[in-house]
Amino acid sequence: MRVSLAPSFRPVKAPDTATEGAPLLDPAGPMAVLGWRGGELAVPLAPDAGTLFGPRGVCLHPEGSLWVADTGHHRLLGWHRVPAADNAPADLLIGQPGFTREGRNAKGAPGAATLNVPTGVAAWGAGLAVADPWNHRVLLWRRLPEASGQPADIVLGQRSAREVEANRGADRPTAASLHWPYGVSVVQGRLVVCDTGNRRVLLWNAPDETGQPADLVLGQGDFTTRDENAGAAVSARSMRWPHMAAGWAGRLAVADAGNNRIMLWDRLPERNGAPCDALLGQRGAAGCDHNMAAYYPCAAALNMPYAAVAAGARLAVADTANSRLLGWSAATTGAAADRLTGQPDFAAKGDNRWGVATRDSLCWPYGLSALGGLLAIADSGNNRVLLWRLADAG
């Protein structure tokens, strides 16, 4: 017997004048779905080479491979080539001794090849960067792992691969410590880490050794402060829960999920605590309410956006708590998105459109990666990854 998770109560959408919006992604649906067996239930599955449990990070590597942070199974999965068919099994495994094993730090001592709730994944030159938040560190491979279990070459946030305390066991952070770092990315050659627990973003010019301190901080005025919104009212300088950064047409974009906004700098900042130049998701720098203080969203509003990535000429945003993807062309404060996927119109929200999971629905998308005309989505609430072409990929 099939069991439906469709809620018995479905809110009646209030009348509005929102347009449907042109699709961000191919209306025909994803070209491939990983980790999903096609049923209506998002059931946490026992680990194997083809299952996922709450994945929160994805990376389409320029070398041609795909990497997924299989967060709930505490592991990193790698495919030598981006799969073109549903549920293709992974080729490589980091974080566990075998594909059918799971557990924090592989139920053992932490090391350079273990993981504890991994999240963000990004291409770092010819290698890979992985956010390992509950070990309060970022792992760096100088070149892509070629074998399962290959240890990282560099550990940021800790003095060694064996240490895992938040802010290295201190009450206050430093330029070399981390507290629950969620997102990693490379923008104009610099490593950018969203150090979420310290409510800040750190930039490294060229990390080359374990424990190396960051070169610049955003969200705080210095490296030793970790207050929410820098200890004051929300502003163009402050952050609450930064989760992912991206480069977009020469700009730096940061998904500040806790303040329900995307912060935009016209260029990479050169001084600590520099204010952003524009904001998406709010009408101004003092705004922080989800959906601009409304129950239903609109084309200009956000509700806990966890990820952003340049996708073609647009900035694609995972509007996570609204279970939708938005695409922006304009980079001015309060601008409306002009592309939409996951909901029937800009005023709609709801996990899987208030119904059961379908091939083209979304439930709390957390991670994004784009390469060419392809977008990879960590559709965390549905325990799967979607590989989906842009609608205007050509």
N, C-alpha and C positions, 0 to 999 in steps of 0.2 A: 504494500500500500504506500502511495506517495503522500508525504506529509507536507503541507504548505505552511510557510512562515508568514503568509500575507496577514498583516494586522487586521484585527476585527474593527478597529477604529482608524479611519483615514480622515485626516483633517480636510475640510472643504476649503479649497483655495479661494481666498478673497478675490473679488474682481479687480483687475488692474489693466493697465495699457501696455504691459511689457510685450515686446515682439518676441517671436520665437528665436531669432538669431540664426545666422548661418552656421553650419556645422564646423567645428574645429577639426574633427577627425572624420574619416571616410564613413558615410552613412550606412554602408554595407556591413560595417562591423569590423572587429579585429581580424587580422590575417591569421593570427595564431593565439591560442590561450594556453598558458602553462599552469599546471597544478590543479586544474579544475576538471572534474569528471562529467560535467554537464548536468548535474542534478540541481534541485532547488535549494538544498541545504548547504550552508557553508560549514561543513563539519571538519574540525581539526583532525587531520589524518596522521597516522603513524608515519614517521619519516622513511622515505626511500628516495631513489634518484629522481622521481617524478612528482613528489608531493611538496606542498608548501603550507606553512602555518603562519599567517599574519605577516607576509613579507612587507618590509617597509623601505627597501632601497633597491634601485636597479641601475645598471650601467651598460649602455651600448658603447662598447669600446671602439675607438677608431680603427684598431687592428682587426676588427670584425667579430670579436667575441661578445658574449652576453654574460653579465654577472648579476646575481640576485642575492640580497641579504635576506635569508630565510629566518626572519627574526625569532619566531616562536620555537624553532628548532635549534637556535644558537649556532648557525653555520652560514657559510658563504658557498653558493653554488656557481659553477662556471660551465658555460657551453662554448666549445671551440668556435662555433659559428652560430649566428642568430638563427634560432629554429624557424622553419617555415610551416611546421605542422603542429597540431595541438599535442600538448602533454609529452613533448620530447624529453627524455631523461637527461639529466645533467651529466657532463663528462668529468668534472673536477669538483672536489670537496675540500673546504678548509674549515676547521673548527671542530670536527668530529673524527673519530678513528674509522668510521664506516658510514655508508649512506643510511643505515637503519638505526643509527645511534643518535641520541640527543642528550641535552643537559648543559647547564651553564659550565663553561670552561671544560666541556667534555667530562663533567663530574670529577674533575681532578684539579691539580694546581694550575694556575694561569701560566701561560707562556706565549711565545711569539706566534703560535699557530692555534690559539684557542680564542673563543669569542663568548661574550655574555650580552645577549640582546643586541646583536648588530643591526645597524640602521642604514645610514648613508653609505653609498658606494660611488666612486668617481674614477675616471681615468686620470692618472697622474703621470704625465709624460708617457713613456713607454710602459709604465707600470700601473699600479692600482693603489687607491686610498680607500680605507674602510673605517667608518666610525664605529667604535666599540664602546657604547656609552656606559654600560654598567661596570665596565673595567676602567672607565674614566680615561680613555685614551683613543688615539687614532693610529692605525697600523698602515705602514707604507711598504709596498713592494716596488723595488726599482724597475723590475720587469715583470710582466704578467706571470703568475704562477704556472709552471709547466707540469706540476705533479700535485696530486692531492696531499694535503698536510704540509705543504711547503711553508716554512715560517716567514714572517715579515722581516724586512731588512732594517726598518726604523720604527721606533715607537715614540710618539709624541704624547706629552701629558704626564709621563712617568719617567723615573730615572732608569728603569729597566723593565723587561718584559714580565718580570715576576711580581711587580708592584701594581696594585689596582685601587688604591684609596682615592676618594674624591679630593681634588686639590692637594694631592700628596699627603693627606692626613692633616692639613692645616685648616684653620678657620677661614682664612682669606686666600684668594687666588694669587697667582703670580703670572708672569708672561710665559712660564713653562708648565703651568698646571692646567687641568681640565676638570669639569664637573658635568657629567652627563652630556658629552658632545654628540649631537644628533646628526648633523649634516656635514658633508665634505664636498668640495668642488674645487675646480681650478679655473681661475678667471685671469685672463691676460698673463698666464704663466705663473701666477701666484696661488699658493694653496690657501683656501678659505675654509675655516672650520666654524660652524655654528655651535658655540659652547653654551648650550641651552641652559644648563643648571646655573651657570654664572651670568646669564642674561647678557651675553655679549657675542661678538663675532671677532675671531682672530685671523690675522693674515701673516703668512710666512713668505718671505721673498724666495728662499731656496733652502728648504729643510734638508739637512745632509747627515744628521746624526741623532741618535736617541736622546730625548730630553731637551732638545734644542728649543729655546724660547721663541715666541712669536715676535714679529717686528712691528705690528700695529694692532690696535684694538678699536672696535666700534661698539656703540651701545653703552659704554662706560667712558669716563674721562681719563682713567688710568688702568693699569693692569692689576691693581689690588682691591678694586671695588666690584661687588657682585649684586648690588641692590636691584630690585625690580624697578624698571624704568629709571635707573640711575638714582633712585632714592627720591624722586620728585614726580610731578604730574607727567603723564605721557607727552612726549614731544618729538620733534624731528630728529633728536639725538638718541632717544632712549629705546629700549627693547624690553619685551616681557619674556617671550619664548621664541627666540629665533631658531628656525629649524632647517632651512636650506638657502643657499646662495646660488646665484647664477649670473653669468655675463650675458648682456643683451644689447647689441648694437653699440658697444663701447661703454655701456652703463654697468653698474653693479646693482643687482636686485637681491633683496633679502626678504624671505617669507617670515614675517614676525607674527606667528600664529596666535600668540597670547593677546596681541593688540588687534587681531583681525585685519591685517593689512600687509601690503607689499611695500617695502621701502626702496626707493630708487635714488642712486647717486649718478649724476651725469657722467662721472669718470671715477676711476679708482681713487678713493681718498688717500691723502698723503699725511694726515695728522690724526692723532688719537681723538676719538669722540666726535669726529666731524658729522654735522647734521646731514640728513639726506636732502635731496633737492625736490623730490616729489613723492607722492603716496598714492597707491591704488587701494581701493577697499574702504576708504574713509573720505569725508569731505574736507578734512584738514588735519593738521598734526595733533590737535587735541582730541580727536575722535578715536575711540577704541572699541565701541560696542559691535557685537556680531550683527551682521546684516544691517548695519547702520541703525541699530536700535529697533528694528522691525522683526516680526516673526518670520515673514517670507522674504526671500532675497530679491534682488534686482540685478540688472546688468552691471552695476557699479559696486555692489556689496560683496563682502566676503565673510565666511564663518570658519575660523581656524584654518587658514591656508598653510599647509605643511610643505609644499614644494612649488618650485618655479623653475622653468628652463626655457631657453631660447629655442623656438620651434619654427623654422623658416624665418620670416620677418617679424613674427609675433612673439610675445611672451606668453607661454602656456603656464597656467596656474592650476594646481590641485586645490580646489576649494573644498577641503576635506570634509568638514561637518555638514556641508550642503550636498555631498556626494555628487559632485560635478566637476568638469574641467572647463576653464574659461580661457579665451584667447584675447589678448590686448594688442592693439596697434599703436595706441596713443600712450604717451608717457607723461601725462599731466595729472596733477592731483585731482582725484575724484572722477577721472575719465571712466566711461562705461566700456565694458568688454564688447567686442563685436563678433566673437565666436563662442560656441557652446557645444558641449558633448556631455551626455549622461542624464540630462533632464529634457523634458519636452519644450520648455521655454525658460526665460530668465527668472520668472517668478516662482518656479517650482523647486522643490527640494525633496529630500527623503531617501533613505537607503534603498537602493534598487528601485527607485521611483515608487516607494511605499508598497512594493510587492516582493516577489521572489526573484532570485538572481536569474538574469538572462545573459546571453552572450555579450550584449552591448550595454548592460547596466553597470552601475558603480556603487560600491559600498565603502566609504571612507578610503578614498585613494590617498596614499601617503607619499609615494616616491615617483619621480619622473626622470626620464632620460631621453634625449633626442639625438638623432644622427641622420643626416640627409632628410628624407621625407618620412622617417619612421619615428614613432613615439612609443616608448616602453612605460607602462604604468604598473606600479605596485598597488594592486587593488586589494588592500589589506583585509578589509572586512569580508571579502569573498575568498580569501586564501588562494590568491592566484595572481599571475602577471599577464597583462594584456599587451600584445604587440600589434600596433594599430597605425595605419598610414594617415598622414595629414590629408585633409580633404582637398587641399590645393597643391598636393605634392607633384602633380603632373605625371 
